[in-house]
Amino acid sequence: MPAVAPFRSKFMYSNYMYTLAGYVAETLSGKSWETLVKEYMLTPLKMTTSGFINERTDFKDIALPCAVKHGKLINLDPILLQSVHPCGPAGSLFSTSDDMARWLLMLLSSGRDMSNKEVFKSDVLEQTFKPVMPLPFPDQDLHRTRYPIADVQMSYDLGWVTSYYRGYKKIWHSGGITTHSSRLWFYPENNVGVYAAVNGPQTREKIYALRALMSYASDMLLGEEPWLNDTTVCTFPAPWGVRADIKEPKISRDIAGEIRLRPSTDLVGRYFHLGFGEIRVYFGKRGALVLHFGRFGTMVLNQEKGLLFSGKYFGPLWFVTDSDDSFEPEKVRFVRSGGKTTGLYFHVDPAYNASFFKKGRMPIIWLENKNSKNTSERPCISGSISAWTNVFELMFLCLVIGCKLI
């Protein structure tokens, strides 16, 4: 994955780096990520109703993901919750309000549980609150020039964000997976914290509602007069900012039935990216060009101009391009050289630039230890036991903190 900016010069959140950190933790310990979280956090804190979504075989007691289309709430296929695999360290952990209360109390008690027993060393926990990258989200700051209060983000830490809300130091993080969203805010100098999780559809309304909810609860806990009243808590960010209306997708005919000009057969084939895997492009029903990526990502491609196509998902991911407030088609651009198709650009993450997938099959890549036939052997790490224990605990805490909580 090519760098998009010089090292440590710009903040860019990356789930893949959290996944890599999880792999490092597994390599250092010889245990799975899930086992480590259970042993270091869930069991000591008696978080008995928390777990890992990728380990679930049914979803009977899990809040379902959902979307809204033309104002109607529709439940989505819960199997989408397992799409986080194999990036579990970046988002597989789920929890409940009771368990998150235990987690919050531990954070406010310098690493101790409800019985005052040490779970994490206080100095190690404190390291995770120290700034690493300043001003991570300047576009999200609430300034007094626009709102009645200030909520300014100062730095991204080791898995946390440090802000100042109405002058109070606030440490927080957000989470999200397949239409679930969560927020955790706590004020270490005031010994209060708030946690909220919702499974509402991915509209702008949800982001506004979560921020309003967290702000109102914080004000009550901090003993401040709430700056949001019975009216503005439901209209935020109005009247101070423009509240965008939720837009509905247009009722359209079947794209596959509208194909008039059959795209070039040279577009058909396999495309690969060493980090993101393979994309398959093929002709489907009635001559429609279909793109398939991953376990659930299947879309019909409609030619816009030349090698530029727009894609509309069908199957479990239909809501990404065909639900209220989320109906813009994906853009896919093919690349040709010497009269042949050599690759395509596809947005794996819409927040960043499109990634290039080269035409052809994914090469087989593996690591081989020529000095040992035992593939389970791990390299020896030098250093004192106590030093590496501290390093591992610090890294593990950052990893847990950064994991998106359902």
C-alpha positions as CSV (number, residue, x, y, z in Angstrom):
1,M,0.0,0.0,0.0
2,P,1.7,3.2,-1.2
3,A,2.2,6.0,1.3
4,V,-0.1,9.0,0.8
5,A,1.9,11.4,2.8
6,P,5.4,11.6,4.5
7,F,5.8,9.5,7.6
8,R,4.2,11.1,10.7
9,S,3.2,14.3,8.8
10,K,-0.5,13.7,8.5
11,F,-3.2,11.9,10.4
12,M,-4.9,9.0,8.6
13,Y,-6.8,6.4,10.5
14,S,-6.1,2.9,9.2
15,N,-8.0,-0.3,10.1
16,Y,-5.3,-2.3,8.4
17,M,-2.7,-1.0,10.8
18,Y,-4.8,-2.1,13.7
19,T,-5.1,-5.5,12.0
20,L,-1.3,-5.6,11.7
21,A,-0.9,-4.7,15.4
22,G,-3.2,-7.6,16.2
23,Y,-1.0,-9.9,14.2
24,V,2.1,-8.6,16.0
25,A,0.4,-9.3,19.3
26,E,-0.4,-12.8,18.2
27,T,3.2,-13.4,17.1
28,L,4.7,-12.1,20.3
29,S,2.3,-14.1,22.5
30,G,1.6,-17.2,20.5
31,K,-2.1,-16.7,21.2
32,S,-5.0,-15.5,19.1
33,W,-6.2,-11.9,19.3
34,E,-9.5,-13.1,20.7
35,T,-7.8,-15.2,23.4
36,L,-5.6,-12.2,24.4
37,V,-8.6,-9.9,24.8
38,K,-10.4,-12.4,26.9
39,E,-7.5,-13.1,29.2
40,Y,-6.3,-9.5,29.5
41,M,-9.6,-7.6,29.6
42,L,-13.0,-9.5,29.4
43,T,-12.3,-12.1,32.1
44,P,-10.6,-9.8,34.7
45,L,-13.3,-7.2,34.3
46,K,-16.1,-9.8,34.3
47,M,-17.3,-8.5,31.0
48,T,-19.4,-11.6,30.5
49,T,-21.7,-10.3,27.8
50,S,-19.0,-9.2,25.4
51,G,-17.4,-11.2,22.6
52,F,-16.3,-11.3,19.0
53,I,-18.8,-11.1,16.1
54,N,-16.7,-13.4,13.9
55,E,-17.1,-16.2,16.4
56,R,-20.9,-16.0,16.4
57,T,-22.9,-18.8,14.8
58,D,-26.3,-17.1,15.3
59,F,-27.5,-13.5,15.8
60,K,-30.6,-14.1,18.0
61,D,-29.5,-11.7,20.7
62,I,-27.6,-9.2,18.5
63,A,-29.2,-6.0,17.3
64,L,-29.6,-6.3,13.6
65,P,-28.0,-3.9,11.0
66,C,-30.6,-1.9,9.1
67,A,-31.1,0.6,6.4
68,V,-33.9,2.9,5.3
69,K,-35.3,3.1,1.8
70,H,-38.0,5.5,0.9
71,G,-38.6,6.1,4.6
72,K,-39.1,2.5,5.4
73,L,-36.8,0.6,7.9
74,I,-35.4,-2.6,6.4
75,N,-33.3,-5.2,8.3
76,L,-30.1,-6.3,6.6
77,D,-28.6,-9.7,6.4
78,P,-26.8,-10.1,9.8
79,I,-24.0,-12.2,8.1
80,L,-22.7,-8.8,7.0
81,L,-21.5,-8.3,10.6
82,Q,-18.9,-11.0,10.0
83,S,-17.5,-9.1,7.0
84,V,-14.9,-7.6,9.4
85,H,-13.0,-10.9,9.2
86,P,-10.0,-11.2,8.9
87,C,-9.6,-7.6,10.2
88,G,-10.9,-8.6,13.7
89,P,-8.6,-6.4,15.7
90,A,-10.0,-3.4,13.9
91,G,-13.7,-4.1,14.6
92,S,-14.8,-7.6,15.8
93,L,-15.4,-6.8,19.5
94,F,-19.0,-6.4,20.6
95,S,-20.3,-5.4,24.0
96,T,-23.3,-4.3,26.1
97,S,-24.0,-1.3,28.3
98,D,-23.4,-3.2,31.5
99,D,-20.0,-4.4,30.3
100,M,-19.0,-1.0,28.9
101,A,-19.8,0.5,32.3
102,R,-17.2,-1.9,33.8
103,W,-14.7,-0.8,31.0
104,L,-15.4,2.9,31.7
105,L,-15.0,2.5,35.4
106,M,-11.7,0.8,34.9
107,L,-10.5,3.7,32.7
108,L,-11.6,6.2,35.4
109,S,-9.9,4.2,38.1
110,S,-6.4,4.1,36.7
111,G,-6.6,0.5,35.5
112,R,-8.5,-1.0,38.5
113,D,-11.7,-3.0,38.4
114,M,-14.8,-2.5,40.5
115,S,-13.1,-4.4,43.4
116,N,-10.1,-2.1,43.2
117,K,-8.0,-4.9,41.8
118,E,-5.3,-3.9,39.2
119,V,-6.2,-5.0,35.7
120,F,-3.8,-2.7,33.8
121,K,-0.8,-0.9,35.1
122,S,-1.7,2.8,35.7
123,D,1.5,4.1,34.0
124,V,1.0,1.9,31.0
125,L,-2.7,3.0,30.7
126,E,-1.6,6.6,31.1
127,Q,0.7,6.2,28.1
128,T,-2.3,5.6,25.8
129,F,-3.7,9.0,26.7
130,K,-0.6,10.9,25.5
131,P,-0.7,12.8,22.2
132,V,1.0,11.3,19.2
133,M,-0.5,13.2,16.2
134,P,-1.9,16.7,16.8
135,L,-5.2,18.0,15.4
136,P,-6.6,14.8,13.8
137,F,-10.0,16.1,12.7
138,P,-9.9,19.9,12.4
139,D,-13.0,19.9,10.1
140,Q,-15.1,18.4,13.0
141,D,-14.3,20.9,15.7
142,L,-17.1,22.9,17.2
143,H,-16.0,26.5,17.7
144,R,-17.7,29.3,19.7
145,T,-17.9,31.4,16.7
146,R,-20.6,29.0,15.4
147,Y,-21.9,27.1,18.4
148,P,-22.7,28.1,22.0
149,I,-19.9,25.9,23.2
150,A,-16.5,24.8,22.1
151,D,-15.5,21.1,21.4
152,V,-12.0,21.1,20.0
153,Q,-10.0,18.1,19.2
154,M,-6.3,18.4,20.2
155,S,-4.6,15.2,19.3
156,Y,-4.8,11.5,18.3
157,D,-3.2,9.4,21.0
158,L,-2.4,5.7,21.2
159,G,-5.9,4.6,20.3
160,W,-7.7,7.6,21.8
161,V,-8.6,11.1,20.8
162,T,-8.0,14.0,23.2
163,S,-10.4,16.9,23.0
164,Y,-11.5,19.8,25.2
165,Y,-15.3,20.0,25.6
166,R,-16.5,23.2,27.2
167,G,-13.0,23.5,28.7
168,Y,-13.1,19.9,30.1
169,K,-10.5,17.4,29.0
170,K,-12.3,14.7,27.1
171,I,-10.8,11.4,25.9
172,W,-12.9,9.5,23.4
173,H,-13.2,7.2,20.4
174,S,-15.9,6.2,18.0
175,G,-16.8,2.8,16.5
176,G,-18.8,1.4,13.7
177,I,-19.5,-1.7,11.7
178,T,-22.3,-2.4,9.2
179,T,-24.7,0.4,10.3
180,H,-23.9,0.0,14.0
181,S,-22.2,3.1,15.6
182,S,-20.9,3.8,19.0
183,R,-19.3,6.6,21.0
184,L,-17.3,6.5,24.2
185,W,-16.4,9.8,26.0
186,F,-14.9,10.2,29.4
187,Y,-13.5,13.0,31.4
188,P,-10.6,11.8,33.5
189,E,-10.3,14.9,35.6
190,N,-14.0,14.8,36.5
191,N,-14.5,11.1,37.0
192,V,-17.4,10.8,34.6
193,G,-18.0,9.0,31.3
194,V,-20.6,8.2,28.7
195,Y,-21.1,5.4,26.3
196,A,-23.8,5.0,23.6
197,A,-24.3,2.5,20.8
198,V,-27.0,2.4,18.1
199,N,-27.9,0.3,15.1
200,G,-29.6,2.9,13.1
201,P,-29.1,3.4,9.4
202,Q,-26.1,5.1,8.0
203,T,-27.6,8.5,7.5
204,R,-26.4,12.0,8.5
205,E,-29.2,12.0,11.0
206,K,-27.5,9.3,13.1
207,I,-24.2,11.3,13.4
208,Y,-26.1,14.4,14.5
209,A,-28.2,12.4,17.0
210,L,-25.2,10.6,18.6
211,R,-23.3,13.9,19.1
212,A,-26.3,15.6,20.5
213,L,-27.0,12.7,22.9
214,M,-23.4,12.5,24.1
215,S,-23.2,16.3,24.6
216,Y,-26.5,16.4,26.6
217,A,-25.5,13.5,28.8
218,S,-22.0,15.0,29.4
219,D,-23.5,18.3,30.4
220,M,-25.7,16.7,33.0
221,L,-22.8,14.6,34.4
222,L,-20.5,17.6,34.5
223,G,-23.0,19.8,36.2
224,E,-23.3,22.2,33.3
225,E,-26.4,23.8,31.9
226,P,-27.1,21.8,28.7
227,W,-26.5,23.9,25.6
228,L,-29.0,21.7,23.7
229,N,-32.7,22.1,24.8
230,D,-35.8,20.1,24.0
231,T,-36.0,21.7,20.6
232,T,-32.4,21.9,19.4
233,V,-31.4,18.5,20.6
234,C,-33.6,17.2,17.8
235,T,-32.7,19.7,15.2
236,F,-28.9,19.8,15.7
237,P,-26.8,21.2,14.1
238,A,-29.6,23.7,13.3
239,P,-30.1,26.5,14.1
240,W,-26.4,27.1,14.2
241,G,-25.6,25.1,11.1
242,V,-27.4,23.8,8.0
243,R,-29.1,20.5,8.6
244,A,-29.1,18.5,5.4
245,D,-32.3,16.7,4.5
246,I,-32.2,13.0,4.2
247,K,-32.5,12.2,0.5
248,E,-34.2,9.2,-1.0
249,P,-32.9,7.2,-4.0
250,K,-34.8,7.6,-7.2
251,I,-37.0,4.7,-8.2
252,S,-35.2,3.3,-11.2
253,R,-35.6,0.3,-13.5
254,D,-33.4,-2.7,-13.5
255,I,-30.0,-1.5,-14.7
256,A,-29.3,-4.9,-16.3
257,G,-32.3,-4.4,-18.5
258,E,-31.1,-1.0,-19.7
259,I,-27.8,-2.2,-21.1
260,R,-27.8,-1.2,-24.8
261,L,-24.2,-1.4,-25.8
262,R,-22.2,-4.4,-24.7
263,P,-18.9,-3.4,-23.2
264,S,-15.7,-4.8,-24.6
265,T,-15.0,-8.4,-23.7
266,D,-11.4,-7.4,-22.9
267,L,-12.7,-5.9,-19.6
268,V,-13.7,-9.4,-18.4
269,G,-11.2,-11.2,-16.2
270,R,-9.4,-11.2,-12.9
271,Y,-7.7,-8.2,-11.3
272,F,-5.6,-8.2,-8.1
273,H,-4.1,-6.0,-5.4
274,L,-1.5,-7.5,-3.1
275,G,-3.2,-5.9,-0.1
276,F,-6.9,-6.2,-1.0
277,G,-7.1,-9.4,-3.0
278,E,-9.0,-10.1,-6.2
279,I,-11.7,-8.6,-8.2
280,R,-13.6,-10.6,-10.9
281,V,-15.4,-8.9,-13.8
282,Y,-17.7,-11.0,-15.9
283,F,-20.9,-10.8,-18.0
284,G,-24.1,-11.6,-16.1
285,K,-27.8,-11.7,-16.9
286,R,-28.9,-10.0,-20.1
287,G,-25.3,-9.0,-20.9
288,A,-24.8,-6.8,-17.9
289,L,-21.2,-6.3,-16.8
290,V,-20.8,-7.5,-13.2
291,L,-18.0,-6.8,-10.7
292,H,-17.4,-9.1,-7.8
293,F,-15.1,-8.2,-4.9
294,G,-14.8,-10.1,-1.6
295,R,-17.6,-12.2,0.0
296,F,-20.5,-9.7,-0.5
297,G,-19.4,-7.0,-2.9
298,T,-21.3,-7.7,-6.2
299,M,-22.4,-4.8,-8.5
300,V,-23.7,-4.2,-11.9
301,L,-21.4,-1.9,-13.9
302,N,-23.1,0.7,-16.2
303,Q,-20.8,2.4,-18.8
304,E,-20.8,6.2,-18.4
305,K,-18.1,7.2,-20.8
306,G,-15.2,5.3,-22.4
307,L,-13.5,3.3,-19.6
308,L,-15.4,4.9,-16.8
309,F,-18.3,2.9,-15.2
310,S,-20.7,3.4,-12.4
311,G,-21.6,0.5,-10.1
312,K,-24.7,-0.3,-8.2
313,Y,-24.6,-3.1,-5.6
314,F,-27.1,-5.9,-5.4
315,G,-27.3,-8.8,-2.8
316,P,-26.4,-8.2,0.9
317,L,-24.7,-4.8,0.1
318,W,-27.5,-3.3,-1.8
319,F,-28.0,-0.5,0.8
320,V,-24.5,1.0,0.1
321,T,-25.7,2.4,-3.2
322,D,-29.5,2.2,-2.9
323,S,-30.8,3.4,0.5
324,D,-31.8,6.8,1.9
325,D,-28.9,9.2,2.1
326,S,-26.6,6.6,0.5
327,F,-27.4,6.0,-3.1
328,E,-24.5,7.4,-5.1
329,P,-23.0,4.8,-7.4
330,E,-19.5,3.5,-7.1
331,K,-17.0,4.7,-9.7
332,V,-14.8,2.1,-11.5
333,R,-12.3,3.1,-14.1
334,F,-10.5,0.6,-16.3
335,V,-7.0,1.2,-17.6
336,R,-5.7,0.3,-21.1
337,S,-2.2,0.2,-22.5
338,G,-1.2,-1.0,-25.9
339,G,-4.8,-1.8,-26.8
340,K,-5.3,-4.1,-23.9
341,T,-7.0,-3.7,-20.5
342,T,-4.2,-3.8,-17.9
343,G,-6.1,-2.9,-14.7
344,L,-8.8,-0.9,-13.0
345,Y,-9.2,1.6,-10.2
346,F,-11.7,0.8,-7.4
347,H,-12.5,2.6,-4.2
348,V,-12.0,0.0,-1.5
349,D,-12.6,2.8,1.0
350,P,-14.6,5.8,-0.4
351,A,-12.8,8.1,2.0
352,Y,-9.5,7.7,0.2
353,N,-8.2,7.5,-3.4
354,A,-9.1,4.6,-5.5
355,S,-6.7,1.6,-5.4
356,F,-5.2,0.1,-8.6
357,F,-5.9,-3.6,-9.3
358,K,-3.7,-5.1,-11.9
359,K,-5.3,-7.5,-14.5
360,G,-4.2,-11.1,-13.9
361,R,-4.3,-13.7,-11.2
362,M,-3.1,-13.0,-7.7
363,P,0.5,-14.3,-7.4
364,I,1.2,-16.9,-4.7
365,I,3.3,-15.3,-2.0
366,W,4.6,-17.0,1.1
367,L,7.4,-16.8,3.7
368,E,9.7,-19.8,4.2
369,N,12.0,-20.5,7.1
370,K,14.8,-22.3,5.5
371,N,16.5,-23.1,8.8
372,S,13.5,-24.9,10.3
373,K,10.9,-27.4,9.3
374,N,8.7,-26.3,12.2
375,T,6.4,-23.5,10.8
376,S,5.2,-22.7,14.3
377,E,8.6,-21.6,15.5
378,R,8.8,-17.9,16.2
379,P,11.9,-15.6,16.1
380,C,13.6,-15.0,19.5
381,I,13.1,-11.5,20.8
382,S,15.9,-10.1,23.0
383,G,15.4,-7.9,26.0
384,S,14.3,-8.3,29.6
385,I,11.0,-10.0,30.4
386,S,9.7,-7.0,32.3
387,A,10.5,-4.6,29.5
388,W,8.7,-6.7,26.9
389,T,5.7,-7.2,29.2
390,N,5.3,-3.5,29.5
391,V,5.7,-3.0,25.7
392,F,3.2,-5.8,25.0
393,E,0.7,-4.5,27.5
394,L,0.9,-1.0,26.1
395,M,0.5,-2.2,22.5
396,F,-2.4,-4.5,23.5
397,L,-4.2,-1.7,25.3
398,C,-3.9,0.6,22.2
399,L,-5.2,-2.2,20.1
400,V,-8.3,-2.8,22.3
401,I,-9.0,0.9,22.6
402,G,-8.8,1.4,18.8
403,C,-11.1,-1.6,18.1
404,K,-14.5,-0.4,16.9
405,L,-17.1,-1.4,19.4
406,I,-20.6,-2.4,18.4
